[in-house]
């Protein structure tokens, strides 16, 4: 008698409705559902009164959130769960809801063109080019700050820059929100940071850096990574989630340019969505590779082995992984 579990379409049906959780969370954030439930449970009517949304609309999405485990329900009262309280309340330091704000307006319209993208190999609209990319990233970088900040803090502790004599110079490439430079500057008072990004993105960088009261330790270089003059003699260079949008060809050139900007003994630190060498996982990084297909002209996700090979080709030694609380470990290497 066979003990093999029967094959069912259940998982396929879950994927058929896979867009629903994302859009339910997004709409709940937009209508401040998690914010108004922060502190005390509320009935549907109380939530509607606090948010200004309809009871009919809220009933549907809040019950979905209960089913997904993002809300709890006791009788007629809804409350947050530990997960939503930590990561979906906008005033919490760990807030991760920023990514959802861009889903329906910036991401989904381009993903709906996936059939054409696959046929042509060309993105729906490339966000890795300065014109369109600046507009996209200026609002986006602040929303994804919490995704990288814990890893930036770990990197700061690992490098122990405060134990070095004199000023420690950090080059923050594709700085975005400035999160990597901020994490390193907070780790030691002797750190100064040069942040490089597009002219259209740097206002957001300056705003976030200013909110941490670190403006006096930052300088800024506007320009595309391929053309900007980085300067030299840096102790550390950070490349936070930029190689995936650049693709292999431009990433190799960027690593060589970064090598030239570092002093002997300097460290490069790379944050990426790493895939396994056989590209069988992790699934999140494989999904992100498809996102690069839709949104960039040459972007992809890469394995540690691939990046380590590029680093060696650029002149770096001792490519290694540093465990960090992000989607993947950080990749570090040293300029001899």
HELIX and SHEET records of a PDB file:
HELIX    1   1 UNK A   10  UNK A   16  1                                   7    
HELIX    2   2 UNK A   18  UNK A   30  1                                  13    
HELIX    3   3 UNK A   33  UNK A   37  1                                   5    
HELIX    4   4 UNK A   44  UNK A   51  1                                   8    
HELIX    5   5 UNK A   55  UNK A   68  1                                  14    
HELIX    6   6 UNK A   82  UNK A   87  1                                   6    
HELIX    7   7 UNK A   98  UNK A  101  1                                   4    
HELIX    8   8 UNK A  103  UNK A  107  3                                   5    
HELIX    9   9 UNK A  108  UNK A  111  1                                   4    
HELIX   10  10 UNK A  114  UNK A  120  1                                   7    
HELIX   11  11 UNK A  130  UNK A  143  1                                  14    
HELIX   12  12 UNK A  145  UNK A  159  1                                  15    
HELIX   13  13 UNK A  161  UNK A  163  5                                   3    
HELIX   14  14 UNK A  179  UNK A  187  1                                   9    
HELIX   15  15 UNK A  199  UNK A  211  1                                  13    
HELIX   16  16 UNK A  215  UNK A  217  5                                   3    
HELIX   17  17 UNK A  243  UNK A  261  1                                  19    
HELIX   18  18 UNK A  283  UNK A  295  1                                  13    
HELIX   19  19 UNK A  304  UNK A  314  1                                  11    
SHEET    1   A 3 UNK A  42  UNK A  43  0                                        
SHEET    2   A 3 UNK A  77  UNK A  80 -1                                        
SHEET    3   A 3 UNK A  71  UNK A  74 -1                                        
SHEET    1   B 7 UNK A 218  UNK A 222  0                                        
SHEET    2   B 7 UNK A 191  UNK A 197  1                                        
SHEET    3   B 7 UNK A 168  UNK A 173  1                                        
SHEET    4   B 7 UNK A 234  UNK A 240  1                                        
SHEET    5   B 7 UNK A 262  UNK A 271  1                                        
SHEET    6   B 7 UNK A 330  UNK A 335 -1                                        
SHEET    7   B 7 UNK A 316  UNK A 322 -1                                        
END                                                                             
